Amino acid sequence: MRVFVTGGTGHSGSYIIPELIAAGHEVTGLARSDTAAAAVSALGAKVRRGDLEDLDGLKEAAADSDGVIHVAHRQDLLPSGGIDAVAAAELPIMLAYGEALAETGKPLVAAGSIGSPGNLGRPVTEEDPALPGGDEHKGTLRVRNVVETAVVGLAERGVRSSIVRIANIAHSTTDRAGFLVQLVALAKEKGFVGYPGDGANLWNAVHVRDAASLFRLALEKGPAGRYWHAIADGGVSLREIAEAIGSRLGLPAVSVPADVLMLPGYFGFLANIVTQNYPASNLITRRTLGWEPAQPSLLADLDNGHYFSAG
């Protein structure tokens, strides 16, 4: 299969391209710079120069392919518009793919997020709708809802479209900016590892290499109009994560009281999310696509030590 991939030099994409090539697919990766082009080429893919602002170019690339995997984002919009603007910019991109792939039955697999607070009283499943859009969940959650719903809705236009919801913690040996990296940096700076309250709130996680295999399976055989969960650990408590980090760094894991979470201090900009509960299930994904995570779990990956190298 000839596959067009965006975001091929990012954390997820740099695993997706080799995964596809190893399975016998011919991959073309989007690259907006010479540096990105060299990275895409080094991964073994062909290079298509362009960017996410060129909707006509994206449509042409999609039409020329047998399938599309989209994991890129307009990170250049972060300084001016924040994450809301980044998410909003995805909608016209997805609709452009829809125009190119309509009535072809070709697959479009786009990256989504589990993201929703665990307010259901149970783990989030693949049958639950996109991120909440009610009054209590505004901004990015509402925008992501629209984008993911639009992608899944393309199934009605003859596109074998689906969303791979990536775990809140995506870990690997090449993680340079994720949640674990930030927690480790905070611990080194403060001299202890903080967790909110009793730390019983749960976070889901996946090794990025396992996530890459799920993108491939969704591309190859995923039914249209579905959500898939790139979740290996359905729920690891933040206290367990803090204690694992503390053990490696030789630092104490300490509760940060709820009444001081929002004050300037330990968690900083992470204060808005560290108290959230994110339990999630992967049962439907495993049963339907035969996906079986094979890489180290979150706690095992922390125990491997690569998150604690000097620097």
Secondary structure, 3 states (H helix, E strand, C coil): CEEEEECCCCCCHHHHHHHHHHCCCEEEEEECCHHHHHHHHHCCCEEEECCCCCHHHHHHHHHCCCEEEECCCCHHHHHHHHHHHHHHCHHHHHHHHHHHHCCCCCEEEEEEECCCCCCCCCCECCCCCCCCCCCCCCCHHHHHHHHHHHHHHHHHHCCEEEEEEECCEEECCCCCCCHHHHHHHHHHHHCCEEEECCCCCEEEEEEHHHHHHHHHHHHHHCCCCEEEEECCEEEEEHHHHHHHHHHHHCCCEEEECHHHCCCCCCCHHHHHCCCCCCCECCHHHHHHHCCCCCCCCHHHHHHHCHHHCCC
